Amino acid sequence: MANKVAEIQEIVGQDAGAYWVSNLWDTYNHQRRTWIEQKKELRDYIFATDTRTTSNSALPWKNSTTLPKLCQIRDNLHSNYLSAIFPNEDWLQWESFSEEDDDKEKAQVIEEYMAVKCRRSGYRNVVSRALYDYIDYGNAFLTASFESRHKLSPMGQKMVDYVGPISHRISPLDIVFDPTAESFEQSFKIVRSLKTIGELQLLAEQDPDQSFWLDALAKRYEIRQKLGGYSVEDFDKAVGYSADGFGSFYEYLMSDYVEVLEFYGDYHTCDGEVQQGRLVTVVDRTTEVRNTDIPTYSGKAPIRHVGWRLRPDNLWAMGPLDNLVGMQYRIDHLENLKADAADLIVHPPLVIRGEVEAFEWEPNAEIFVDADGSVTEATKSLSGLIQAQNDISILEDKMELYAGAPREAMGIRSPGEKTAFEVSQLQAAAGRIFQEKVTSFELMLLEPNLNDMLEQTHRNMTDSETLKVLDNELDIRVFQTITRDDLVGDGVIHPVGARHFAEQARFVQE
């Protein structure tokens, strides 16, 4: 057995880079285990159809109804956030930082180019999913890359499908970093992803710069062949680490999936040297397949983060629904208490005295009793039932308030007559939390992500492209050939949807 263990350990031995990257992932992923469990409980309440799948299942009620208040607040926040960010087609603006680039035509070309690429790459859908992360997890992550896709025409000719920058959502469960760092940008990041063998094979064949995946796949096939003569038990004794989401590391290696860990940041080598701005890619937690400079002008990872409610000295932010789970628990508790009480009122317990023959409790039932026997309903009261209903209404109203949902947007307003100025003042105050949160999402996540997409274009665009742009003199859209130089300038792209939304609302009110 000892020989088998040694042989297996040699076959699946870890590279130096794979060892410290996978250990770093395990350490920081384990440290946030309590946070992950809290998010799982929140997810159970959001998507629950009854209380049997939530922590309310422990309560001794016959009824198991859940009132989906958390789900309704989530949908309300998401729809209003998305409507505020994309209020119209003109939600992008280019701001130049130099007199040389302060040109109206250049600004228009950049804005038109980014607007077209955002529409064609499905940017709105990516932002929509990031908003769900912002609400559910309190943290949202986006990254940018450059993509070149082609398709075959009916005549068999190769045609361009999409060439340009693209944004990707990173699940909060698939990224770790140092939460005690001064800022997210200053911390290292490790992003985990699962890809199929076919996906990696295709990447290596289509992009010469990603040919390193072939070496990783070759080693996977080699490990599979060598492990054919060993049992699962032998393997479990030899290997003490596992891939997330698989029963065992043996099952993972025999599957068609490849786990990829990508490290971005600085690290300290064994010989005392500090490597700065490095991208280290590890597959199967055993093989380092890439160790290169981060491919950005700044040398920083093109990964952006925003938090809903920031914590002191902890970069993992809190979400709007986190501290409402207990209130959802209370609402479901009262609802099922009320339902059980209503059942008791409609079908009350019976008090039977003396000798009474067996009977069915139903309309027009005949009950035969002796001289000393009787059948009566147990006493009951409606006061608790009414109080439970009132408590539910109060709790639901408070949950809306605590989540910062825009109440006026749902048609909710305080009672009483008001002047136009009073209405404007109340609406501005009621939506202040909402406006601050959606503006933070724009400034901290969307703005740097859009500029990362523009940078990816600077770095990867090789051929000119023809797009429809607005001709200011003729006031019509015309086709214009755009080159890489047309998109290079000293400035930034600003998403101004939410701020435009607030200004427009204020203009209408005042």
C-alpha positions in Angstrom: 0.0 0.0 0.0 2.8 2.4 0.8 4.3 1.9 -2.7 0.9 2.7 -4.3 0.5 5.8 -2.2 4.0 7.1 -3.2 3.3 6.3 -6.9 0.0 8.2 -6.9 1.5 11.2 -5.1 4.3 11.3 -7.8 1.7 11.1 -10.6 -0.5 14.0 -9.3 2.3 16.0 -7.6 1.8 19.7 -7.5 4.0 22.3 -9.1 5.3 25.0 -6.8 3.0 27.6 -8.3 0.0 25.3 -8.2 0.7 24.5 -4.5 0.6 28.0 -3.2 -2.2 29.2 -5.4 -4.5 26.3 -4.5 -3.6 26.6 -0.8 -4.3 30.4 -0.9 -7.7 29.7 -2.5 -8.6 27.0 0.1 -7.5 29.3 3.0 -9.6 32.3 2.0 -12.5 30.3 0.8 -12.6 28.4 4.2 -12.5 31.7 6.1 -15.7 33.0 4.5 -17.6 29.7 5.1 -20.0 31.4 7.6 -20.8 34.1 5.1 -21.5 31.4 2.4 -23.9 29.6 4.7 -25.7 32.9 5.4 -26.1 33.5 1.7 -27.5 29.9 1.2 -30.1 30.6 3.9 -31.0 33.9 2.1 -31.3 32.1 -1.2 -33.6 29.5 0.3 -36.0 32.2 1.5 -35.9 34.1 -1.9 -36.8 31.0 -4.0 -38.9 29.2 -1.4 -42.4 28.0 -2.4 -43.2 26.9 1.1 -41.4 26.9 4.5 -40.3 23.2 4.3 -37.1 24.3 2.5 -36.3 27.1 5.0 -35.3 27.4 8.7 -39.1 27.8 9.4 -39.5 24.1 8.8 -38.6 23.6 12.5 -41.7 25.3 13.7 -44.6 23.0 14.7 -47.3 24.5 12.4 -49.6 22.4 10.3 -49.6 25.0 7.5 -46.3 25.8 5.6 -47.2 28.9 3.6 -44.4 31.4 2.9 -45.1 35.0 2.0 -42.4 35.9 -0.6 -41.6 39.3 0.7 -37.8 39.0 0.3 -38.4 37.9 -3.3 -40.7 40.9 -3.9 -38.2 43.4 -2.5 -35.4 41.8 -4.6 -37.5 42.1 -7.8 -38.4 45.7 -6.9 -34.8 46.7 -6.3 -33.5 45.0 -9.4 -36.1 46.5 -11.8 -35.7 50.0 -10.4 -31.9 49.8 -10.4 -31.8 48.5 -14.0 -34.3 51.2 -15.1 -32.2 53.9 -13.5 -28.9 52.7 -15.0 -30.4 52.4 -18.6 -33.1 55.1 -18.7 -32.5 55.7 -22.4 -30.1 55.0 -25.2 -27.8 57.9 -24.3 -26.4 56.5 -21.0 -22.7 56.9 -22.0 -20.5 60.0 -22.1 -16.8 60.5 -23.0 -14.9 63.0 -20.9 -11.4 64.1 -22.2 -8.6 65.0 -19.9 -6.5 67.0 -22.4 -7.1 69.8 -24.8 -5.7 67.6 -27.6 -8.4 65.0 -27.1 -11.2 67.4 -26.3 -12.8 67.0 -29.7 -16.5 66.6 -30.3 -16.1 64.2 -33.2 -13.7 62.0 -31.2 -16.1 61.9 -28.2 -18.9 61.0 -30.5 -17.0 58.2 -32.2 -16.0 56.7 -28.9 -19.5 56.9 -27.5 -21.0 55.4 -30.6 -18.5 52.6 -30.7 -19.0 51.6 -27.0 -22.7 51.9 -27.3 -22.8 49.6 -30.3 -20.5 47.1 -28.6 -22.5 47.1 -25.4 -25.7 46.4 -27.4 -24.2 43.6 -29.5 -22.3 41.9 -26.6 -25.3 41.9 -24.3 -23.9 44.3 -21.8 -27.4 45.0 -20.3 -27.8 41.3 -19.5 -24.4 41.2 -17.8 -25.2 44.2 -15.7 -28.6 42.7 -14.9 -26.9 39.6 -13.5 -24.4 41.8 -11.6 -27.3 43.7 -10.0 -28.7 40.4 -8.7 -25.3 39.8 -7.1 -25.4 43.3 -5.7 -28.8 42.6 -4.1 -28.3 38.9 -3.1 -24.7 38.9 -2.0 -24.1 42.6 -1.4 -21.0 42.3 -3.7 -20.8 42.4 -7.5 -17.8 41.7 -9.7 -17.1 42.4 -13.4 -14.1 41.8 -15.7 -13.4 42.6 -19.3 -11.9 40.8 -22.3 -11.7 41.1 -26.1 -13.5 38.5 -28.1 -13.4 37.5 -31.8 -16.3 35.2 -32.9 -17.0 34.0 -36.5 -19.8 32.0 -38.1 -20.4 30.3 -41.3 -22.9 31.7 -43.9 -25.4 29.5 -45.7 -22.9 29.5 -48.6 -20.2 28.1 -46.3 -18.2 31.4 -46.1 -16.6 32.5 -42.8 -18.3 35.7 -41.5 -17.6 37.9 -38.6 -20.1 37.4 -35.8 -18.7 39.7 -33.2 -15.3 41.3 -32.7 -14.8 43.7 -29.8 -14.7 44.1 -26.0 -17.0 42.1 -23.8 -17.8 42.2 -20.1 -18.1 39.1 -17.9 -19.8 38.6 -14.5 -17.8 36.8 -11.9 -19.9 35.0 -9.3 -19.1 36.2 -5.7 -18.7 32.5 -4.9 -15.9 32.1 -7.5 -13.5 34.8 -6.3 -11.4 35.3 -3.2 -9.2 38.1 -2.1 -7.7 39.6 1.1 -10.8 41.2 2.8 -8.5 43.1 5.2 -6.7 45.0 2.4 -7.0 48.8 2.2 -8.9 48.5 -1.1 -10.0 45.8 -3.5 -7.5 47.1 -6.1 -4.6 46.6 -3.7 -5.5 43.0 -2.8 -4.5 39.9 -4.8 -7.4 38.1 -6.4 -8.0 34.4 -7.3 -10.8 33.6 -9.7 -12.1 30.0 -10.0 -13.8 28.7 -13.1 -14.9 25.4 -14.5 -14.3 24.7 -18.2 -14.8 21.5 -20.2 -12.0 19.8 -22.0 -13.6 20.7 -25.3 -13.7 24.4 -24.4 -10.0 24.4 -23.6 -9.2 22.5 -26.8 -11.1 25.1 -28.8 -9.4 28.0 -27.1 -6.0 26.6 -27.8 -6.8 25.9 -31.5 -8.4 29.4 -32.2 -5.9 31.6 -30.3 -2.1 30.9 -30.6 -1.6 32.9 -27.4 -3.5 30.3 -25.5 -1.7 27.3 -26.8 -0.6 26.6 -23.2 -4.0 24.8 -22.6 -2.7 22.0 -24.8 0.0 21.2 -22.3 -2.5 21.1 -19.5 -4.8 18.8 -21.4 -1.9 16.5 -22.3 -1.0 16.2 -18.6 -4.7 15.4 -17.7 -4.8 12.6 -20.2 -1.5 11.3 -18.9 -2.8 11.2 -15.3 -5.9 9.4 -16.4 -3.9 6.7 -18.2 -1.6 6.2 -15.2 -4.4 6.1 -12.6 -6.3 3.3 -14.4 -4.6 0.6 -12.3 -5.4 2.1 -8.9 -8.6 2.0 -6.9 -10.5 5.0 -5.5 -9.5 4.0 -2.0 -5.8 4.0 -2.9 -6.2 7.4 -4.4 -8.1 8.9 -1.4 -5.3 7.7 0.9 -2.6 9.3 -1.3 -4.2 12.7 -2.1 -5.4 15.0 0.6 -6.9 17.8 -1.5 -10.1 18.0 -3.6 -11.8 20.2 -6.2 -14.9 22.1 -5.1 -18.1 20.7 -6.3 -16.9 17.1 -6.9 -17.3 14.0 -4.7 -13.6 13.3 -4.7 -10.5 14.4 -6.6 -10.5 11.0 -8.4 -14.0 11.6 -9.7 -12.9 15.1 -10.8 -9.9 13.9 -12.7 -12.1 11.3 -14.5 -14.7 13.9 -15.5 -14.7 16.1 -18.5 -14.3 19.3 -16.4 -11.2 21.2 -15.7 -10.9 23.5 -12.7 -9.0 26.7 -13.5 -7.6 29.0 -10.7 -6.2 32.4 -11.9 -4.2 34.4 -9.5 -3.8 38.2 -10.1 -1.4 40.3 -8.0 1.9 40.3 -6.3 3.6 37.3 -4.6 6.8 36.6 -2.7 9.1 33.9 -4.1 11.2 31.4 -2.1 14.4 33.2 -2.9 13.1 36.5 -1.4 12.1 38.2 -4.7 8.8 40.0 -5.0 7.0 39.4 -8.3 4.6 42.3 -9.1 1.5 42.4 -11.3 1.6 38.7 -12.2 -1.1 36.4 -13.7 -0.7 32.8 -12.7 -3.0 30.2 -14.1 -3.3 26.8 -12.4 -5.3 23.8 -13.6 -6.4 20.7 -11.6 -4.7 22.3 -8.6 -1.6 20.4 -9.8 -0.2 22.2 -12.8 1.0 25.8 -13.4 0.3 26.5 -17.1 0.9 30.3 -17.2 2.9 32.8 -15.3 3.0 36.2 -17.0 2.5 39.9 -16.5 -1.1 41.0 -16.1 -2.1 42.1 -19.7 -3.2 45.7 -18.8 -1.6 49.1 -19.1 -1.6 49.6 -15.4 -0.4 46.1 -14.5 -3.5 45.7 -12.3 -6.2 43.0 -12.7 -9.1 44.1 -14.9 -11.5 43.0 -12.1 -13.9 45.5 -10.6 -15.9 45.2 -7.3 -18.7 47.2 -5.7 -20.3 46.6 -2.3 -23.9 47.5 -1.2 -23.3 48.2 2.5 -19.6 48.6 3.3 -18.2 47.1 6.5 -15.4 48.6 8.5 -12.1 46.8 7.9 -13.7 44.2 5.7 -14.0 44.3 1.9 -16.9 41.8 1.9 -19.9 44.1 2.0 -23.4 43.4 3.3 -26.4 43.1 1.1 -29.8 44.9 1.4 -31.6 41.6 2.3 -29.1 40.2 4.8 -30.6 41.6 7.9 -34.2 41.1 6.7 -34.0 37.3 6.9 -35.1 37.3 10.5 -38.1 39.5 9.7 -39.0 37.1 6.8 -38.8 34.2 9.4 -41.2 36.2 11.6 -43.6 36.9 8.8 -43.8 33.2 7.9 -44.2 32.3 11.5 -47.1 34.7 12.0 -48.8 33.7 8.7 -48.8 30.0 9.6 -49.7 30.7 13.2 -52.7 32.7 11.8 -53.6 29.9 9.3 -53.5 27.3 12.1 -55.6 29.5 14.3 -58.1 30.0 11.4 -58.3 26.2 11.0 -59.1 25.8 14.7 -61.8 28.4 14.4 -63.4 26.6 11.4 -62.7 23.2 12.8 -62.5 23.6 16.5 -61.5 20.9 19.0 -64.5 19.1 20.5 -65.1 18.6 24.2 -66.8 15.2 24.8 -68.3 14.4 28.2 -69.9 11.1 29.2 -70.9 8.3 26.9 -71.1 9.4 23.3 -71.5 7.1 20.3 -69.0 7.4 17.4 -70.0 10.2 15.0 -68.8 12.2 12.0 -68.5 16.0 12.7 -70.3 17.4 9.7 -73.4 19.5 8.8 -76.7 17.8 10.0 -74.8 15.2 11.8 -76.7 13.1 14.4 -74.9 12.5 17.7 -76.3 10.1 20.2 -75.4 10.8 23.8 -76.6 9.4 27.1 -78.3 11.4 29.9 -75.0 12.8 31.2 -73.1 13.1 27.9 -72.5 16.2 25.8 -70.4 17.4 22.8 -69.3 21.1 22.8 -66.8 23.2 20.9 -63.7 24.4 22.7 -63.7 28.1 23.4 -61.9 30.3 20.9 -61.0 34.0 20.3 -60.4 36.0 17.2 -58.2 38.7 18.9 -54.9 36.8 18.3 -55.8 36.2 14.6 -56.4 39.9 14.0 -53.2 40.9 15.9 -51.2 38.5 13.8 -52.5 40.0 10.5 -51.6 43.5 11.8 -48.1 42.4 12.8 -47.5 41.0 9.3 -48.5 44.2 7.6 -46.2 46.3 9.9 -43.3 43.9 9.3 -43.7 44.0 5.5 -43.8 47.8 5.5 -40.6 48.0 7.6 -38.8 45.5 5.3 -39.4 47.8 2.3 -38.1 50.7 4.3 -35.0 49.0 5.6 -34.0 47.7 2.1 -34.0 51.2 0.7 -36.6 50.4 -2.0 -38.0 53.4 -3.9 -41.5 53.4 -2.4 -42.9 56.1 -4.6 -41.9 54.1 -7.6 -44.4 51.4 -6.4 -47.2 53.9 -6.0 -46.8 54.1 -2.2 -47.2 57.5 -0.7 -47.9 58.9 2.7 -51.5 60.0 3.4 -52.7 63.6 3.4 -52.8 66.5 1.0 -49.6 68.1 0.0 -48.3 70.9 -2.1 -46.2 70.2 -5.2 -43.0 71.3 -3.3 -43.8 69.0 -0.4 -44.4 66.0 -2.7 -41.0 66.8 -4.4 -39.2 67.1 -1.1 -40.7 63.8 0.2 -39.9 61.9 -3.0 -36.3 63.1 -2.9 -35.9 62.1 0.7 -37.6 58.7 0.3 -35.4 57.8 -2.7 -32.1 59.0 -1.3 -30.8 55.6 -0.2 -31.9 54.1 -3.5 -30.2 56.8 -5.5 -27.0 56.6 -3.5 -26.8 52.8 -4.0 -27.4 52.9 -7.8 -25.0 55.7 -8.2 -22.3 53.8 -6.3 -22.9 50.8 -8.6 -22.3 53.0 -11.6 -19.2 54.8 -10.3 -17.5 51.9 -8.6 -18.3 49.0 -11.0 -19.7 50.1 -14.4 -17.4 53.0 -15.0 -14.1 51.2 -14.5 -15.5 48.1 -16.3 -16.4 50.1 -19.4 -13.0 51.7 -19.4 -11.4 48.3 -19.1 -13.5 47.3 -22.2 -12.2 50.3 -24.0 -8.6 49.5 -23.0 -9.1 45.9 -24.3 -10.0 47.5 -27.7 -6.8 49.6 -27.6 -4.7 46.5 -26.9 -6.4 44.0 -29.3 -8.0 45.8 -32.2 -6.1 45.2 -35.4 -8.4 45.9 -38.3 -10.6 48.9 -39.0 -14.4 48.6 -38.4 -17.4 50.2 -40.1 -20.1 51.5 -37.8 -23.1 53.7 -38.0 -22.5 57.1 -36.4 -24.4 60.4 -36.2 -23.4 63.1 -38.7 -23.8 66.4 -36.8 -24.1 68.5 -40.0 -26.7 66.3 -41.7 -28.3 65.0 -38.5 -28.5 61.5 -39.9 -26.7 58.3 -39.2 -24.0 57.4 -41.7 -21.5 54.6 -42.0 -18.0 55.5 -40.9 -14.8 53.5 -40.8 -13.2 53.5 -37.3 -9.6 52.6 -36.6 -7.8 51.9 -33.4 -6.4 55.5 -33.4 -9.9 56.9 -33.4 -10.5 55.2 -30.1 -7.3 56.2 -28.4 -7.5 59.3 -26.2 -6.7 60.7 -22.8 -10.0 60.5 -21.0 -12.7 58.2 -19.5 -16.1 56.8 -20.3 -18.8 57.7 -17.8 -22.1 55.8 -17.5 -24.5 58.6 -16.5 -27.9 56.8 -16.6 -28.6 56.8 -12.9 -27.5 60.5 -12.5 -29.5 61.5 -15.6 -32.5 59.6 -14.2 -32.2 61.6 -10.9 -31.7 64.9 -12.7 -34.7 64.2 -15.0 -36.9 63.4 -12.0 -35.8 66.5 -10.2 -36.5 68.6 -13.3 -40.0 67.2 -13.7 -40.8 67.8 -10.0 -39.4 71.3 -9.7 
